[in-house]
Amino acid sequence: MPDLHRATPRSPMAPPRSFLWFRRIFLTLLSGFVLVPVYVMISSSLKPLADVSGTFRWLPSDLTIRPYIDIWSTVPLARYFVNSLIVAGAATVCSVVIAVFSAYAVSRYDFRGKRTFTVTVLSTQMFPGILFLLPLFLLYVNIGNATGIALFGSRGGLILTYLTFSLPFSIWMLIGYFDSVPRDLDEAALVDGCGPLGALFRIVVPAAIPGIVAVSVYSFMTAWGEVLFASVMTNDTTRTLAVGLQGYSTLNDVYWNQIMAASLVVSVPVVAGFLLLQRYLVAGLTAGAVK
């Protein structure tokens, strides 16, 4: 009669039990490190201001959805939301369109200064953004005084600002991804009668959808949560969400429950987009990073 209590033999390639336990403990601690702040944010957003300002309690004694209603009247959150959508969406579209054409030219054609161009594009990522703040500010003011084109304090100026640091990464990322697409596909499209643009939009772009999605997510998230340039380059009319959240802090009081509620509301588009495009994002990052 077979021994039913005999342990199943372990595979020679299986990791040791100590490693499995270490992984479980580490992932548990990491999950707690990530989820505890999220719980504090959610619970604080459902408390009255007096409870949030007092001693913190893990289990709220009085739940209310009033902070989610008051956030729209305490500050013009809807206007900030629209500004962020317009700026982040336009910056993403412009960055992706320009990056697709630039990366395709670098990937498929040889021209004088090609290596210099790619090195220059990549080297711009080495400098902190604060170095460009004062030059861009002076440039926008001088352009406005000379031509009447209001770049400072406008959405268009902020979109151009975000392109200065999202576009180089997008170009560099798509160059690596386009290099991974076989050139035989381009040649086959040219033989079938397609021109260079036809080969780009009918062959290369559909094959590079994961990389384009990864670049789009990066550009949108960068523009959506940026604070430094938005705090200087905008005014009361064009202010974005990242800066507008400061309005819940006044000289007399800080509306902590509304800050938590507003933070959750403004994070919904980014989280939802990330969850919907997660598989494309992972595929794009891995394929674009390894040639």
N, C-alpha and C positions, 0 to 999 in steps of 0.2 A: 504494500500500500504506500503511495507516495507521501512524503513528508510535506504537509501543507504549510508548516511553520518555517520552512527553510527560506532564508532570505534570497531574494533575486540577485544573482551575481552582477557585479558592477562592470560596466564596459571599461576596457583599458584606457580608452580615450576620455572617460568621464572625469571632470574636475574633482579634486579632493573635497571631502565633506566640510573641512574647515573653510575652504573658499566659498562653498555654498552658503554656510552660515554667516560668514563675513559679508557676503553680498546681500543677504536678506536684512541684516542689521543696518548696513550702510544705506540701502534703499529705503528702509523704514525711517531712519533719521533724516534722510534727504527729503522724503515726502512730508514729514512733519515740519521741516524747515521751510518748505514751500507753502504748505496748506495752512499752517497756523496764522501767518499774516493775512491770508485771504479770509479766514474765518473771523479774525478780529475786524477786518474791514467790513464784512457783511453784517456782523452783529452790531457794530457801532453805527452802521447806516440805518438800523432798525430801532435805535434807541432815541428817546428824547434828549435834548441837549444837556439837561441837568444830569442825566445818568452818564453821559459820555464824559462830561467835565469832572465828575466825581471819581470815586474809587472804581477801578475797572472790575467788572464781574464777567466771568466766562459765560454764564447763562443769564441773558437779559431778563429782568423782572417785568418790564413793560415794553411790549413790542408795538411799533407804530410805523406806518408807511408815510407819515407826514414829511420826513426829509426828502423823499423822492418827489413830492409835490412842490415843496418850497424851493428846491434847487432851481426851478425855472423862473422864479420871480425874484429871488435874492440877487442874482446876477443875470444878465441876458444870455443865458446858456445856449438857447436855441440859435442866436446869431453867431456865437462862437463856434457852435457845432457846424453850421453852414459854412463859415469861413474855413474851418479845418478841412471839411470835405472838399471844398473847391480847391484849396491850395494843395492838399495832399494828392487829390485826384489828378489835377493838372500837372503837378510835378512828376507824378508817376507816369502819366501818358507821354509827356515830353521826353522824360529820361529813357523810357523803353524805346520809343520811336527812333530817337537819335542814336541810342546805343546799338540798335539792330543794324542800322545802315553802317555805322562806324565799325562795328565788330565784323560785319560781313566783308567790308573792304579790306580790313587788316588780315582777316583769315584767308581770303581767297585771292588777293592780288599782291604783287610785289611792287613797291614804289620807293622812291628815294625818301629817306627819313622815316621808314617804317619802324625800325627798331627804336629810334629816338622818340617817336610818337608813343609807342607802347610803354617805354620806360618813363616818359614824362607823365603819362596817365596814371601809372602805378605809383609814382613818387609823390603825387599830390595827396595820397592817403597817409603819408608820413607826418603831415603837418596838422597840429590841432586847429579846430575850427575858429578858435578865438583870435588867431592871427589874421584871419580874413575879415573880422568884424569891422574894425575901423576903416580899412581900405574900401570895403563895400559901402559903408555908410557915407564916406566922403565922395565916392564915385556916384552914388545915387543922388546925393544932394546937388553936386555939380551938374549932373545931367539934367536934373529938374530945373535948375536955374538957367541953364543954357538953352534947353529945347522946350521946356514946359511939360515934358513927360514926367508925370509923378510916379517915380519908382519907390521913393521912400514913403512909407506909410500906406502902401498899396498891396493888394494881393499879387499883382504881377511882379513887383519887386521881390516879394518873398518867394515866389515860385522860381525866379531866376537865382535867388540865393541858394535855395535847396538843390538846384541843378549843379551848383559848383562842387558839392561833395557827394551827391548820389550818382551823377553821371559818370565820373571816372571809374567807380567800382562796377557800375553796370556794364560799361564797355569792356573792362578787363574780364569780368565774369563771362560775358557772352563770347568773347574771343576764344576762351578756353572751351566753351561748349560748341561753338561752330567748328572748331578744329577737330572735335570728336565726330562730327557728321562727315561721312565719306565723301570725297570729292567726286567719286564716280557718279553719285546721284546728280550732281550739278551737270556733269558732262552728258549724262543721259538726257537730262531736260533740255540742254542746248541742242543736242542732236534731234530731239523731237520738235524743235522749232521755238522753244522758249528763249527769250532774251535773258540778260543777267537779272533784271528785276523779276521776271517770271520765274526763274529758277529760285530766287530768294523767297518769294511769297508762296510758291506752290510746292517747293521741295524742302528748303532749308528751314523755314519758319515752322511748318507743321512738325518737322522732326525735332525742333528745338523748343517746343512748347514748355517742357519742364524748366529749362533754363530761363526762359522769358518770364514764367510765373515766379521763379525764385527772385529774379531781379525786380519784378513788379512789387512783390511783398516787401522786399528790402527797402525800396524807394518809398513806398507808402508808409511803412512803419517809421522810417527815419523822419519824414515830413510830419507825420501825425503827432509824434511825441517830442519834437524839437522845441527847446525853450529859449536858448541863448539868443539866436537871431530873431525869433518871434517877439521877444520882449523889447528889442531895440527897433526893429524894422516895421512895427505895426503901431496903430493908434487905437482909440476906443471903438472905431467902426470896423477895422480889419483885424482885430485881436482874435487869436486862435484859442482853442481849448486849453492847450498846455499852459498858456499865460493867464487865461481867463479864470482858471481855478483859484488864482490868488485873490480873487474878489470875495471869496468866502471868509477871508481874514481881514477884519477891520480894526480900527484903533481901540474899539470898546470890547470886542469879543471875537472869538474864532468859532465858526459854526462847524465843529468837527464832524457831526453826524451828516451834515450836508456835503462836506468835502468827501467823505467816504462814499456817500450815495452818488455824487457826481463822478467820482473816479470810476466807480463800477459802470455807470452808464456810458461814459466816453470810451471805456475799454471794450465794450461789446462789439463794435465793428471790427476792431483788430483781431480779437479772439475768434469771432465767427469766421472771418476771412482766413485766418490761419488754420482753423479746423477743417474748413472746406478745401483748402489748397495744400494741405499738409503733405500728401503723397507726391504732388508735383514739386513742392519745395524741397523735399529730401532728395528726390531724383535729380533735380536741377543742381543742387549744391554738390552732390557727389560726382555727377557726370562732368560738371564744369570744372571741378578741382583736379580731376585726374585725366590726363590725356593718354 
